[in-house]
Amino acid sequence: MQYRKYLLSACFIVLLWSVPALLSSSQSFYRDSQSFSWHEAWVNWNIYMIWAAMTPAIYYFAVRIPLRSIFPAFPLHMGLAILFSLVNMLLYALYIPWLKSGNFSWVNALETWKIETIWSLHLKIFSYWAILGVAWTWISKKEITAQKAHAAELKASLSDARLAAMNLKIQPHFLSNTLQTISHLSLLNQGQKAAATCDSLGTLLRRIAEISQEHWCELGEEFQLMDMYLDIQTVRYEDRLKIVRDIDPNSLKTQVPPLILQPLVENAIQHGIDRKLDSGHIWITAQSTSEHIILKIEDDGAGISETFDLEKDSGMGLHTSIQRLKLLYKPGQATLRLKPREAGGTEVTLTLSKQQEDYA
């Protein structure tokens, strides 16, 4: 695997340096196509390949001596620029004249190296700094990408922890209210109902423990959990609590956060129906559109005031639901609204996008 990585890197460097070699040969061709020689183009390509062979070494020093500050990076790289330039000209003097004529002579090689040193040293140094600049840009881009990936991973881990903490908040809150129901039944000497409610509670808590490990579940499964909770509450309220459901079958496969409805229904019972002397109704509606799912929980209980502020006046259950929606949905994808119902009571509308993405 490591060998393949090095091979791909080498091929990339060769192709990268072949671009200026091709442009240089193209200029020679268009300038004088009659005297253009493919052998000269081959020699020209090999001149650029000398720099290609040195590029990995320059990249190595770019990593080892990063541009954190002018000193010591600048003087060190200036020394390396001179060294690499001399090596480049030496390789040029030993290789290119032989490639042109097919004959090698130490005298010609030495003369070529002298000429290159006098006329081309500054250009070679400039080439080193150009390669170094590209290398530093590439390294910076990789570092920024790695930092963003690490930040996204940390953010996701933080969101996981916060969501887990919120689920833990929901479960004891729900458990406390249900135990009050069982205690109430015991005080009324309704032992069988209390025992049946305990069994239902155990089943429900097992399902909650399973589903709360996930960030999403199907709406149909969420309704099953809600129905278990309502069955327990119906035992306590008996004929005082009437449940009316209007569920669009097309909405049941939609992914929603688990336990998102239970606090809303619990709020309707505790702050609406529980404060009434006579019986009360809760209407549960689910509508599906092409882009959203609209969930409504209505009650004809005590209602809320016109000045009710969802952010400031909501209890722990509603507040936790709002925070979970902010974590799991992008801005504008989920809204939770409370308002007084025209016929009395409270209306809660939860609008969720079907195009939700898992939190970032």
MOSUL-V18450 format. One record per residue. N is the residue number from 0. RES is the residue in one letter. D_CENTER is the distance of its C-alpha to the mean C-alpha in Angstrom with 1 decimal. Layout:
# MOSUL-V18450
n->N res->RES d_center->D_CENTER
n->N res->RES d_center->D_CENTER
This chain:
# MOSUL-V18450
n->0 res->M d_center->27.8
n->1 res->Q d_center->28.3
n->2 res->Y d_center->31.4
n->3 res->R d_center->29.4
n->4 res->K d_center->26.9
n->5 res->Y d_center->29.9
n->6 res->L d_center->31.6
n->7 res->L d_center->28.8
n->8 res->S d_center->28.6
n->9 res->A d_center->32.3
n->10 res->C d_center->32.3
n->11 res->F d_center->29.7
n->12 res->I d_center->31.9
n->13 res->V d_center->35.1
n->14 res->L d_center->33.7
n->15 res->L d_center->32.5
n->16 res->W d_center->36.0
n->17 res->S d_center->37.6
n->18 res->V d_center->36.5
n->19 res->P d_center->38.7
n->20 res->A d_center->41.4
n->21 res->L d_center->41.5
n->22 res->L d_center->41.6
n->23 res->S d_center->44.5
n->24 res->S d_center->46.4
n->25 res->S d_center->45.9
n->26 res->Q d_center->47.4
n->27 res->S d_center->50.4
n->28 res->F d_center->50.8
n->29 res->Y d_center->50.8
n->30 res->R d_center->53.1
n->31 res->D d_center->55.7
n->32 res->S d_center->55.0
n->33 res->Q d_center->58.6
n->34 res->S d_center->58.3
n->35 res->F d_center->54.7
n->36 res->S d_center->54.5
n->37 res->W d_center->51.8
n->38 res->H d_center->52.9
n->39 res->E d_center->52.1
n->40 res->A d_center->48.7
n->41 res->W d_center->48.2
n->42 res->V d_center->49.5
n->43 res->N d_center->47.2
n->44 res->W d_center->44.1
n->45 res->N d_center->45.2
n->46 res->I d_center->45.4
n->47 res->Y d_center->41.7
n->48 res->M d_center->41.0
n->49 res->I d_center->42.5
n->50 res->W d_center->39.7
n->51 res->A d_center->37.2
n->52 res->A d_center->38.7
n->53 res->M d_center->38.3
n->54 res->T d_center->34.7
n->55 res->P d_center->33.1
n->56 res->A d_center->35.4
n->57 res->I d_center->34.5
n->58 res->Y d_center->30.8
n->59 res->Y d_center->31.6
n->60 res->F d_center->33.4
n->61 res->A d_center->30.6
n->62 res->V d_center->28.3
n->63 res->R d_center->31.1
n->64 res->I d_center->32.3
n->65 res->P d_center->29.3
n->66 res->L d_center->30.1
n->67 res->R d_center->29.6
n->68 res->S d_center->33.0
n->69 res->I d_center->36.0
n->70 res->F d_center->38.0
n->71 res->P d_center->38.0
n->72 res->A d_center->35.7
n->73 res->F d_center->38.0
n->74 res->P d_center->41.3
n->75 res->L d_center->39.8
n->76 res->H d_center->38.3
n->77 res->M d_center->41.4
n->78 res->G d_center->43.4
n->79 res->L d_center->41.1
n->80 res->A d_center->41.4
n->81 res->I d_center->45.2
n->82 res->L d_center->45.1
n->83 res->F d_center->42.8
n->84 res->S d_center->44.9
n->85 res->L d_center->48.1
n->86 res->V d_center->46.7
n->87 res->N d_center->45.6
n->88 res->M d_center->49.0
n->89 res->L d_center->50.7
n->90 res->L d_center->48.8
n->91 res->Y d_center->49.7
n->92 res->A d_center->53.3
n->93 res->L d_center->53.6
n->94 res->Y d_center->51.7
n->95 res->I d_center->52.0
n->96 res->P d_center->55.8
n->97 res->W d_center->56.3
n->98 res->L d_center->53.8
n->99 res->K d_center->55.8
n->100 res->S d_center->59.3
n->101 res->G d_center->59.0
n->102 res->N d_center->61.1
n->103 res->F d_center->60.0
n->104 res->S d_center->62.0
n->105 res->W d_center->61.3
n->106 res->V d_center->63.3
n->107 res->N d_center->61.2
n->108 res->A d_center->58.0
n->109 res->L d_center->59.2
n->110 res->E d_center->60.3
n->111 res->T d_center->57.0
n->112 res->W d_center->55.1
n->113 res->K d_center->57.3
n->114 res->I d_center->56.8
n->115 res->E d_center->53.0
n->116 res->T d_center->53.0
n->117 res->I d_center->55.1
n->118 res->W d_center->53.5
n->119 res->S d_center->49.9
n->120 res->L d_center->48.8
n->121 res->H d_center->47.1
n->122 res->L d_center->45.3
n->123 res->K d_center->44.1
n->124 res->I d_center->42.8
n->125 res->F d_center->41.0
n->126 res->S d_center->39.4
n->127 res->Y d_center->38.2
n->128 res->W d_center->36.6
n->129 res->A d_center->35.0
n->130 res->I d_center->33.5
n->131 res->L d_center->32.4
n->132 res->G d_center->30.7
n->133 res->V d_center->28.7
n->134 res->A d_center->27.8
n->135 res->W d_center->26.7
n->136 res->T d_center->24.5
n->137 res->W d_center->22.9
n->138 res->I d_center->22.5
n->139 res->S d_center->21.0
n->140 res->K d_center->18.4
n->141 res->K d_center->17.5
n->142 res->E d_center->17.4
n->143 res->I d_center->15.2
n->144 res->T d_center->12.6
n->145 res->A d_center->13.0
n->146 res->Q d_center->12.8
n->147 res->K d_center->9.5
n->148 res->A d_center->8.1
n->149 res->H d_center->10.2
n->150 res->A d_center->9.3
n->151 res->A d_center->5.6
n->152 res->E d_center->7.5
n->153 res->L d_center->10.1
n->154 res->K d_center->8.4
n->155 res->A d_center->7.3
n->156 res->S d_center->10.9
n->157 res->L d_center->12.4
n->158 res->S d_center->11.2
n->159 res->D d_center->12.7
n->160 res->A d_center->15.7
n->161 res->R d_center->16.2
n->162 res->L d_center->16.0
n->163 res->A d_center->18.4
n->164 res->A d_center->20.6
n->165 res->M d_center->20.8
n->166 res->N d_center->21.7
n->167 res->L d_center->24.4
n->168 res->K d_center->25.6
n->169 res->I d_center->26.1
n->170 res->Q d_center->28.0
n->171 res->P d_center->30.7
n->172 res->H d_center->31.1
n->173 res->F d_center->31.7
n->174 res->L d_center->33.9
n->175 res->S d_center->36.0
n->176 res->N d_center->36.9
n->177 res->T d_center->37.7
n->178 res->L d_center->39.9
n->179 res->Q d_center->41.7
n->180 res->T d_center->42.5
n->181 res->I d_center->43.9
n->182 res->S d_center->45.9
n->183 res->H d_center->47.3
n->184 res->L d_center->48.4
n->185 res->S d_center->50.1
n->186 res->L d_center->52.0
n->187 res->L d_center->53.2
n->188 res->N d_center->54.5
n->189 res->Q d_center->52.3
n->190 res->G d_center->51.6
n->191 res->Q d_center->50.8
n->192 res->K d_center->48.2
n->193 res->A d_center->46.7
n->194 res->A d_center->46.6
n->195 res->A d_center->45.0
n->196 res->T d_center->42.4
n->197 res->C d_center->41.7
n->198 res->D d_center->41.1
n->199 res->S d_center->38.9
n->200 res->L d_center->36.9
n->201 res->G d_center->36.5
n->202 res->T d_center->35.2
n->203 res->L d_center->32.8
n->204 res->L d_center->31.5
n->205 res->R d_center->31.0
n->206 res->R d_center->28.9
n->207 res->I d_center->26.9
n->208 res->A d_center->26.3
n->209 res->E d_center->25.1
n->210 res->I d_center->22.8
n->211 res->S d_center->21.3
n->212 res->Q d_center->19.5
n->213 res->E d_center->17.1
n->214 res->H d_center->14.8
n->215 res->W d_center->16.3
n->216 res->C d_center->19.9
n->217 res->E d_center->22.3
n->218 res->L d_center->24.3
n->219 res->G d_center->27.4
n->220 res->E d_center->26.6
n->221 res->E d_center->25.8
n->222 res->F d_center->29.3
n->223 res->Q d_center->30.9
n->224 res->L d_center->29.7
n->225 res->M d_center->30.9
n->226 res->D d_center->34.2
n->227 res->M d_center->34.8
n->228 res->Y d_center->34.4
n->229 res->L d_center->36.7
n->230 res->D d_center->39.2
n->231 res->I d_center->39.5
n->232 res->Q d_center->39.9
n->233 res->T d_center->42.5
n->234 res->V d_center->44.6
n->235 res->R d_center->44.9
n->236 res->Y d_center->45.5
n->237 res->E d_center->47.4
n->238 res->D d_center->48.8
n->239 res->R d_center->47.4
n->240 res->L d_center->43.9
n->241 res->K d_center->43.5
n->242 res->I d_center->40.2
n->243 res->V d_center->39.8
n->244 res->R d_center->37.0
n->245 res->D d_center->36.1
n->246 res->I d_center->33.1
n->247 res->D d_center->32.1
n->248 res->P d_center->31.8
n->249 res->N d_center->29.2
n->250 res->S d_center->26.7
n->251 res->L d_center->26.9
n->252 res->K d_center->24.2
n->253 res->T d_center->21.6
n->254 res->Q d_center->18.6
n->255 res->V d_center->18.8
n->256 res->P d_center->18.0
n->257 res->P d_center->20.9
n->258 res->L d_center->23.7
n->259 res->I d_center->22.9
n->260 res->L d_center->26.4
n->261 res->Q d_center->28.5
n->262 res->P d_center->28.4
n->263 res->L d_center->29.3
n->264 res->V d_center->32.2
n->265 res->E d_center->33.2
n->266 res->N d_center->33.3
n->267 res->A d_center->35.6
n->268 res->I d_center->37.9
n->269 res->Q d_center->38.1
n->270 res->H d_center->38.5
n->271 res->G d_center->40.0
n->272 res->I d_center->42.1
n->273 res->D d_center->43.1
n->274 res->R d_center->44.8
n->275 res->K d_center->47.0
n->276 res->L d_center->50.4
n->277 res->D d_center->50.5
n->278 res->S d_center->48.1
n->279 res->G d_center->44.8
n->280 res->H d_center->42.4
n->281 res->I d_center->38.6
n->282 res->W d_center->37.3
n->283 res->I d_center->34.0
n->284 res->T d_center->32.7
n->285 res->A d_center->29.8
n->286 res->Q d_center->29.7
n->287 res->S d_center->27.4
n->288 res->T d_center->26.9
n->289 res->S d_center->25.2
n->290 res->E d_center->22.0
n->291 res->H d_center->22.4
n->292 res->I d_center->23.9
n->293 res->I d_center->26.4
n->294 res->L d_center->27.5
n->295 res->K d_center->30.6
n->296 res->I d_center->32.4
n->297 res->E d_center->35.9
n->298 res->D d_center->38.7
n->299 res->D d_center->42.3
n->300 res->G d_center->42.4
n->301 res->A d_center->43.1
n->302 res->G d_center->40.4
n->303 res->I d_center->38.7
n->304 res->S d_center->40.1
n->305 res->E d_center->39.3
n->306 res->T d_center->37.9
n->307 res->F d_center->35.3
n->308 res->D d_center->32.0
n->309 res->L d_center->29.0
n->310 res->E d_center->27.2
n->311 res->K d_center->30.4
n->312 res->D d_center->32.6
n->313 res->S d_center->30.4
n->314 res->G d_center->30.8
n->315 res->M d_center->28.4
n->316 res->G d_center->27.5
n->317 res->L d_center->26.6
n->318 res->H d_center->24.9
n->319 res->T d_center->22.7
n->320 res->S d_center->21.9
n->321 res->I d_center->20.9
n->322 res->Q d_center->18.6
n->323 res->R d_center->16.8
n->324 res->L d_center->16.5
n->325 res->K d_center->14.9
n->326 res->L d_center->12.2
n->327 res->L d_center->11.6
n->328 res->Y d_center->12.2
n->329 res->K d_center->11.5
n->330 res->P d_center->14.8
n->331 res->G d_center->17.7
n->332 res->Q d_center->16.4
n->333 res->A d_center->18.3
n->334 res->T d_center->21.7
n->335 res->L d_center->24.3
n->336 res->R d_center->27.8
n->337 res->L d_center->31.1
n->338 res->K d_center->34.5
n->339 res->P d_center->38.1
n->340 res->R d_center->39.3
n->341 res->E d_center->42.2
n->342 res->A d_center->44.5
n->343 res->G d_center->43.6
n->344 res->G d_center->40.7
n->345 res->T d_center->37.0
n->346 res->E d_center->34.5
n->347 res->V d_center->30.8
n->348 res->T d_center->28.5
n->349 res->L d_center->24.9
n->350 res->T d_center->23.2
n->351 res->L d_center->19.9
n->352 res->S d_center->18.1
n->353 res->K d_center->18.2
n->354 res->Q d_center->15.3
n->355 res->Q d_center->12.8
n->356 res->E d_center->9.2
n->357 res->D d_center->7.9
n->358 res->Y d_center->6.8
n->359 res->A d_center->3.7
